[in-house]
Structure formats: structure tokens, C-alpha cells
Amino acid sequence: MEMLLSILIGLLFAAALYQMLSGHFLRVLIGLILISNAANLAVFISGGLHSNQPALIPETTQVLTGEVANALPQALVLTAIVIGFGLFAFALFLGIRAYRDLGTLNADKQDSLTKESAQ
């Protein structure tokens, strides 16, 4: 199962990189979401996948008797989701502002607009 998820992480990173190199802002934004999800999945998988095992130790237990799921990657992913959403909202705001100022979200057209305004 971990091998399948590792392949999925690689595919998500590849798709995100492809989207982010396209030059169109909306595709860059989609790539940002994909790379954020891939990083979250990578952190989550680093804690190990243990089915039917709690992430917390009961109060009455003094010594671990078996495998227990690691709670730290789960907490890191939860924090990363919140930070990723904030980054997405900020980037979306910047995109809206850029569209209002420049009239386009395509990076190639923005270069031609700035060259025309300089002349």
C-alpha cells in the first residue's frame, strides 16, 4: 500500500510541476494545490500506515505493548492544510488583482503588455 501511495505522490508532484511551468496563472494555482496535497500525503505516509491502531495511548497504559500509530504526522498535515489554504487564498487574491491591473493572467501576454507600455 505504501508503494502505491509513493507512486501517487510522484504523479502528483509531476502533474503539479507541469502545471506550474505552463505560464498561465490559473494553472500555476492548480499546481500549487496539487503540490500542497502531494506534500501532505508524503508527510502523512512518513508516519507509517497502521490500520486499526489508535493514534493515542490509553491513560492506563504505562508501557507500549504493540504498534501504535504516530500522531505527529497527523498533526503536521492538519497544520499544513490550514497553511496551504491560506497560501491558496492569498495567491487567488493576487491573481484577481493582477487580472484587474493587467487584463490577463497569461505570463507571455504580460511581457508584451509591459514592453508596449515602456515604449
C-alpha positions as CSV (number, residue, x, y, z in Angstrom):
1,M,0.0,0.0,0.0
2,E,2.8,2.4,0.8
3,M,4.4,1.7,-2.6
4,L,1.1,2.6,-4.4
5,L,0.9,5.8,-2.4
6,S,4.5,6.7,-3.1
7,I,3.8,6.4,-6.8
8,L,0.7,8.6,-6.4
9,I,2.8,11.2,-4.6
10,G,5.3,11.1,-7.5
11,L,2.5,11.6,-10.0
12,L,1.0,14.5,-8.1
13,F,4.4,16.2,-7.9
14,A,4.9,15.7,-11.7
15,A,1.5,17.0,-12.5
16,A,2.0,20.0,-10.2
17,L,5.3,20.8,-11.8
18,Y,3.9,20.5,-15.3
19,Q,1.0,22.9,-14.3
20,M,3.3,25.4,-12.6
21,L,5.6,25.7,-15.6
22,S,2.8,26.4,-18.0
23,G,2.9,30.2,-17.6
24,H,-0.9,30.7,-17.0
25,F,-1.7,31.8,-13.5
26,L,-4.8,29.6,-13.0
27,R,-2.7,26.5,-14.0
28,V,0.0,27.7,-11.5
29,L,-2.7,27.9,-8.9
30,I,-3.9,24.4,-9.6
31,G,-0.2,23.2,-9.5
32,L,0.1,24.9,-6.1
33,I,-2.9,22.9,-4.8
34,L,-1.5,19.7,-6.2
35,I,1.9,20.1,-4.8
36,S,0.4,21.0,-1.4
37,N,-1.6,17.8,-1.4
38,A,1.3,15.8,-2.5
39,A,3.5,17.2,0.3
40,N,0.7,16.5,2.8
41,L,0.4,12.9,1.6
42,A,4.2,12.5,1.8
43,V,4.2,13.7,5.4
44,F,1.3,11.5,6.3
45,I,2.8,8.4,4.8
46,S,6.1,9.1,6.6
47,G,4.4,8.2,9.9
48,G,3.6,4.7,8.6
49,L,0.3,3.2,7.7
50,H,-1.2,1.1,10.6
51,S,-4.8,0.1,10.3
52,N,-7.0,-0.5,13.3
53,Q,-4.4,1.1,15.7
54,P,-5.2,4.2,17.7
55,A,-3.0,7.3,17.4
56,L,-3.2,7.9,21.2
57,I,-2.0,5.7,24.1
58,P,-4.7,5.0,26.8
59,E,-4.2,6.6,30.2
60,T,-4.0,3.3,32.0
61,T,-1.1,2.0,29.8
62,Q,2.4,2.6,31.2
63,V,4.4,0.6,28.5
64,L,3.6,0.2,24.8
65,T,2.7,-3.5,24.1
66,G,2.2,-3.2,20.4
67,E,2.4,-0.9,17.4
68,V,0.7,2.5,17.8
69,A,0.0,5.0,15.0
70,N,2.2,8.1,15.2
71,A,0.1,11.2,15.9
72,L,2.9,13.7,14.9
73,P,2.4,13.4,11.1
74,Q,-1.3,13.7,11.5
75,A,-0.8,17.0,13.4
76,L,1.7,18.3,10.9
77,V,-0.7,17.5,8.0
78,L,-3.5,19.3,9.7
79,T,-1.3,22.4,10.2
80,A,-0.1,22.2,6.6
81,I,-3.7,22.0,5.3
82,V,-4.5,25.3,7.1
83,I,-1.3,27.0,5.9
84,G,-1.9,25.7,2.4
85,F,-5.5,27.1,2.4
86,G,-4.1,30.5,3.5
87,L,-1.5,30.4,0.8
88,F,-4.1,29.5,-1.8
89,A,-6.4,32.3,-0.7
90,F,-3.5,34.8,-0.9
91,A,-2.4,33.6,-4.3
92,L,-6.0,33.8,-5.6
93,F,-6.3,37.4,-4.3
94,L,-3.0,38.3,-6.1
95,G,-4.3,36.7,-9.3
96,I,-7.5,38.7,-9.1
97,R,-5.5,41.9,-8.5
98,A,-3.2,41.1,-11.4
99,Y,-6.1,40.4,-13.7
100,R,-7.7,43.8,-12.8
101,D,-4.4,45.7,-13.4
102,L,-3.0,43.8,-16.4
103,G,-6.2,42.5,-18.1
104,T,-4.7,39.0,-18.5
105,L,-3.4,36.0,-16.4
106,N,-1.1,34.7,-19.1
107,A,2.6,35.4,-18.3
108,D,3.6,35.6,-22.0
109,K,1.0,38.3,-22.7
110,Q,2.1,40.2,-19.6
111,D,5.6,40.5,-21.0
112,S,4.2,42.0,-24.3
113,L,2.0,44.4,-22.3
114,T,4.9,45.7,-20.3
115,K,7.1,46.2,-23.4
116,E,4.3,48.1,-25.1
117,S,3.8,50.4,-22.1
118,A,7.5,51.0,-21.8
119,Q,7.7,52.3,-25.4
